[in-house]
Amino acid sequence: MRLTSGQIWPIPITLQADLDVSEGDVVELSAPNGKELGRLTVEEVWERDVDLEAENVYRTTDDEHPGVAAIRQEGARSIAGRIEADALPDHDEAFMRRYQTPEESRQAFADRGWRRIVAFQTRNPIHRAHEYLTKAALEICDGLYIHPLIGETKKGDIPAEVRMRCYEVLMDNYYHPEHVMLGVNPGKMHYAGPREAVLHAIIRRNYGCTHFIVGRDHAGVGDYYGTYDAQRIFDDIDLNELGITPLFFEHTFWCHECEGMGSAKTCPHPSESHLFLSGTKVREMLANGEKPPHEFSRDEVAEILIDAFRKEND
């Protein structure tokens, strides 16, 4: 969980390549579409222990885990060195409208006079439960930074361009414009659960945020992690050293008796009064052209998703 310098760093970010190179060689770097990005001067070549990394980072060596499958596919041979960047990878136009460097987001927060900024990590459209916890967090902060991840995700996740339209329609209709910003995080998902929650917090700290929302099963997949493991990992971290304050939220639901969102902390009513919808169930409904209940998703978001699923299946 630390670099050799002592800094907290929960997931190795390394470069794998079967190139015949040695120290001092220069490797040209390019994006998947062929765009030239810069170069790397090789300082080290080594073989990583993939099983050790899988066991410690993902808590499993099961090839069915998408993070484990990814590092096995990448291979063990690794290279490292000083990088000279001439350009950044391209993204779809919908993303680039919202693209900010950490320097730009910090300046944007300062321009708005925000001192306490809470970040929300997501790889899915924002449903009513997400809206509830982001607004609850916003009550103790000056601004909300919706910061969806737009890098590679697992098969079956909703395309990022569709998600962006969902975020924007919510911001236009249900968030106060002076207290919300939308950016993009050009990283990928590792599905590393607890360790990735710490990585996501560090990234948002670097973008200038002071608080970070950690919900139920943050960055989880399948049954590899406990429901609140991604929150418990912060018990063993000095938050002053981390430099950002995590905000922990329970599993939320719509309560018919309360006529609103609630959690086990706030709602006294029996589970029969609660509406839970899984992401899998929602995707099934959307694929069938069915609109999720109003209590689960804003109508404007549901219409975007139904249209996207319809076009995908035409």
PyMOL commands that set and color helices and strands:
alter all, ss='L'
color gray80, all
select helices_A, chain A and resi 50-58+66-74+93-96+102-111+128-138+160-174+177-179+194-206+229-236+239-242+271-273+279-287+299-313
alter helices_A, ss='H'
color red, helices_A
select strands_A, chain A and resi 15-16+26-30+36-47+77-85+117-122+143-148+180-182+211-214+245-248+252-255+260-263+274-275
alter strands_A, ss='S'
color yellow, strands_A
deselect
rebuild
show_as cartoon
